[in-house]
Amino acid sequence: MSEPIRVLLVDDQSMLRKAFRATFGETDDITLVGEAADGAAAVDLVQRVRVDVALMDIRMPGMDGVEATRRLRALPDPPRVLILTTFDLDEYVYAALRAGASGFLLKDALTEDLLAAVRTVAAGEAVTAPTITARLIAHYVSSAPPTPARRDLLAPLTARERHVLTLITWGLSNTEIARKLHLTPGTVRTHINRIFGKLQLRDRAQAIILGYEAGLAPR
C-alpha cells in the first residue's frame, strides 16, 4: 500500500480548517500534516515538514496565496499547490496559476470533489476544468496584446503541435481535440506530452496561459 498523500491546509478561517480537518480524517489515503493561517507560516512549515499538496487560500492577511505559491514552487522538491477560492473568476486565481499552482477549487466544493482534486494534483495533474480555466485566463489577459517573446517560445512546435496547443487554449478537452482533429485520444496525449516537454510546461493551466499570451486564442 502506498503512503498517504501529505496535505498542508493554508487558510486564515479556523472554521474552514476544522471542516477540512474532519474531511481528511475520514480518509485512508490522505493525511493532514500541518495547518497555517497565512502564507509565510506555510512556507516556513514546508521547509520543515514534507508536504505533497498544499491547499492554499488565495486571500489572507500578510503573505497572500499568490506569493506563498510562488515561494513554495521555488523550493527544492516543492509541493503541488491547489488554490481555494470563493469565486472562479478571480484575478488572484489567475495570478496563482501563473505563479505555479496546479489548479483551483471552490471552497464550497463537494467533499468528493475536494478529495478527488487532492488525489489528482498529487498524481501530477491539473484539476481545473479546461473550459473554466480558459474562461478565467481569457478574462484577465484578453486586454493585453500578445508579446513577441511569448510567440517566439512556440518556435520548437510542429504545425500539428501548435494546432493542438491552440485547441487547448480554446478550452477543449483531450476527447474534443481528438474528435476535431480526427485523432485517437492516445495520439492527442502524445502530442500534448511533446508540447509540454518542448515548452517546459508543467500542466494544462500553464499551457492555456502561454497560449493566450502568445496570441493563440480568438480576441
N, C-alpha and C positions, 0 to 999 in steps of 0.2 A: 504493500500500500504506500502511495506517495505521501510526502509530508503535506500538512495543511498549508493553504495559502496564507501568508502572514500579512495582515492588513493593519494599516495605521489610519485612524479616523481623525480628521482635522476639521473642526468646526467650533465656532465660539458659542453655539447654543447647546447648553448642557442637556436639555431635554431631548434634542435630536440625537446626541451622542448616546444617551441612555437607551433610546429606542433601537438604534443600530446595534448597540452592545447586546441587547436581548436577542435581536435577529441572528447575529453571528454566533451567539451562544447555543443556538439550536441546530447548528450545522457541524458535520464532522470534518469537512474538507476546507473550512475557513476558520482561522483563529485571529482574534483581535490582539495584537501585540503592543498596542500603545494608543494613547489619545493625546491630542494637542488642541489648545484653544486659539492658536494663531500660527501663522506661517513660520515665524522664527523658531518657535518651540518645535515645530515639525522637523525643520532642517536639522536642528540640534539632536533630536531624538533619532533620526535616521542614521546619523553618524555614529550612534552607539548601539543601535538595535537593527538587525536585518529585517527589512520590510520588502515585501513583494509588490504590494499595491497600496498606494496612498489615496484614500478617499478625501478629496480636498474641497472645502468650501471656497467659494470664489471671493466673497466679500467678508473680510474680517478686519478688526482693528489692528493697527500695527502693520505687520507684513501681510499683504493680501495673498490670495491663492495664486495669482499670476506670477508674482515674484517668487513665491515659495516653489512653484512648479519649475521655474527657470533654474533655481538654485539646486533643487533636488536632481533634476535631469543632468546637471553638470557634475554631479558626484561620481566617483568610481562605482561601478555596478549599481546604477540608480534604480529606484523603484519605478514601476509604472504609475502614472497618475490618472485618476478618474475624477473629473470635476463634478461637484454637486452644485446645482443651481436651481433657482426658483423659476426662471424664465429661459426658454430655449433660445429666443432671440436676445442675446445679451452680449454687448461688446466685450465684456470681460471674458466670456467663454471663448470668443474668437481669439483674444489675446493669449489665453491659456493654451489653446490648441497650437498657436504659433510658438509658444514657449516650450512645448514638448508634451503636453497632455495627450493621452491616448483616446480621449473622448469625454463625453459629459452625460450626466444623468440628472433628471429632475428629482428634487428632494421628495416629492410625493409619489415616486415610482412604486409600483407594487413590489412586495417582498421578493417574489420570484424573479422579477426583472433586476432588482438590485443584486441578488446572488448570481444571476446569470452574467451580469455585467462584470462583476469582480472576477468570475472564472474566465470570462473571455479575455479581459485585459491581462490577467496573469498568464494566459497562454500566448500572449504576444500580439493579440489582435486589437483593432479599434472597435469601439462599441456604438458609435454614433450611427444612426440610420443614414444612409447616403443622401436621401432627399433632404432631411433636416439639416445635415451638415452643410450641404451645398447652399441651402437657403440662408443659413446663418452666415456663412462666409461671403456669399454674394451681397448680403445686406451691408457688410462692413468694408468691402473692397471695391464694390462696383463704381464708386465715385472716384476712385484713384485710377489713373491710366496705367496700362501695362508698362513695365520698365524693360529697357533693352537688356539689362543684366539678367533679369529673370527669364526672358526669352532665350538668351544665349545658353542657359542651362539645359535647354531641350535639345541641343545640337547632337548629343550622342544617340538620340532615339531614332529608330527607323520610322518610316511613314506609318506603318501599321501601329507601332507602339505609340506614336503621337496621337493617332486616331483613338486608341483605347484610352489614353490619358485624357483626351478631350471628353470622351463619354463619361469617364469617372468624374470629371469636373462638373459635368451637367447633372450629376447625381444619380446616374444609372447604376444598378446593381450588376454583379457579375452575370447573373442569369439574363438580365435585359441586354447587356452588352453582347453576350453570346448570340442571342436571338437577332439583334440588329445587324451584327456582322456575319451571321451565318457560320458561327464557330462553335466548337464544343466548349462546355464550361472548363474543361481541363486546359484547353488551348488558351482561353482567356486568362486563367490563373498563371499560366506560363508567361504570357505577355506582361502581366502585372508584376510578377516577380522580377522579370528583367528590367522593367521600368524602375521599380524600387531600387534595384541594385545599381543601375546606371546613374540614377539621380540621388542616390543615398537617402532615400525616403524611408521613414520608419513605418508609416501606416497610411491608410486612406485619407485621413484628415489632412496630413501633410501634403499628400498628392493633390487634393482639392484646392488647398491654399495656393500651392505653386501654380496649378492650372489657371486659377483666376488671376494671379499676379502676372502670369505670362501671356494673358490675353486669350486663353482658350475657350472662355465662356462667352455666350452671347451677351451683348450690352445694349 
